[in-house]
Amino acid sequence: MNRMLSSASLLSNVNIPRKNENKLTKALFYAIIVASIGSIQFGYHLSELNAPQQVLSCSEFNIPSEGYPYDRTWLGKRGYKQCIPLNDEQIGIVTSVFCIGGILGSYFAASLANIYGRKFSSLMNCTLNIIGSLIIFNSNSYRSLIIGRILVGISCGALIVIIPLFIKEVAPSGWEGLLGTMTQICIRLGVLLTQGVALPLTDSYRWRWILFGSFLLAVLNLSMWFKVDESPKWLLAHGRVIDAKSSLCNLRGGTFEEAAQEIQKWQQQIESGDSLIEPTTTNSISGSNSLWKYLRDESNFKARHVITILLFGQQFCGINSIVLYGTKIISQLYPQNAIKINFSISLVNVLVTILVSLLIYSFPRKPLLMTSTISVSIAAFIMGMAMNYNKMNLLIVFSFIYMGVFTMGLNLLPFIIMREISSPQDMVLAQRYGTICNWVGTFIVAYTFPIIHDILSGYVFVIFAVTAASMSVYIWKRVPETKKHGAHYNDIRVSH
């Protein structure tokens, strides 16, 4: 009898591989799709003012051929204004305050998600997105547009932090890299979706329905989250062992006993001192282990300098001038088909993002990033000259090239390199700092581009070209190859 018990005890400690441990089940696929819709919401809001900007701001009246007096439309009868008078500076502010919300949302998101869970935090952010979207849709004033854009910015800023955490924690072994690229792909899909919705709706009668699309997307995402299990790793990290086993069993399939075996491995990992979930720091700006301490720490100066240049530089190459104002840029030379061309550019962006996401981890970082920045510089310069000399076809062709070569390297590599050059103890703060740099860079471009473009016209793209060329020189001299040679943050050679 004792021998039988001893044998059973030994068997219970044997880690029998689970049949579905590396399998992407229907439940897991559904969970990843639901989470990724949050990234689509981000892309939608980022670009939602692009196509309708001129009719929204009363800069242009575009009445469909079958149109009749606005006060007889459904919107007109309910007191919605046909447009909201905005000058270039106000357009820049309405567009860019999304980034202010994004900074707030992304800064606190990881800490809140670690306290309340990935699912509950996502539900709250979808709810905030619904409220903000309705405010934007119902706006009849400049002020209400700003309020709505800040709220959706907070929601989207939080979602794009929480979503990668959730996907990383539920992804089967071997799928982490591929599924980790879903965030960027879905952001581009969100931009594409906005441009697709705008194709039939960008006129002085129906532009508000483009903004209503984000409300529908948030409602869909909210309802779908209720059928998704919480991250089993988050549950286990908070001592909810039974819930963790149930969640893992539902997501990965197989039996409850098989799930229990994998949970046991995770418990051993916790006991050995490893963390199952992404660690976070205090929310205090000046507290211990804070962002302020990270900024003052001389030991990470070199890595921090590289992160600053790459994450700001990514935005100062001007890519979001196309995402946020592409229709306005193209309409100067080709007003009849500007929205269709902008949609096509977004489609190419999605396709290139998918291709790059599949291949980017196979190539050395530095040559690919330099190739991207040099190509962006050339494309931006030619676009600027084409705008100044009214070369319509040249502008269109190089708008596609500009978007494609940016996506080839500058889109993803700064974030990858940011992680690879940071020490383990600084990883979370480095990511938080880099995200803030990126948001601030986006804000600056979003706010200043309409103003500078009206003053300099195509020469604003020459500025972007010079920035990209300067980045190429910096990368060549100061950024290490983090893949081929396995460079560590201490190996970065940056002169003080």
Helices and strands as residue ranges (DSSP letters): H 2-13, H 26-47, H 53-56, G 70-72, H 74-77, H 88-116, H 118-137, H 142-170, H 176-180, H 182-201, H 208-225, H 232-237, H 241-252, H 256-271, H 291-296, G 298-300, H 301-316, H 319-331, G 335-337, H 338-359, G 360-362, H 365-388, H 392-408, H 413-420, G 424-426, H 427-456, H 459-478, G 489-491
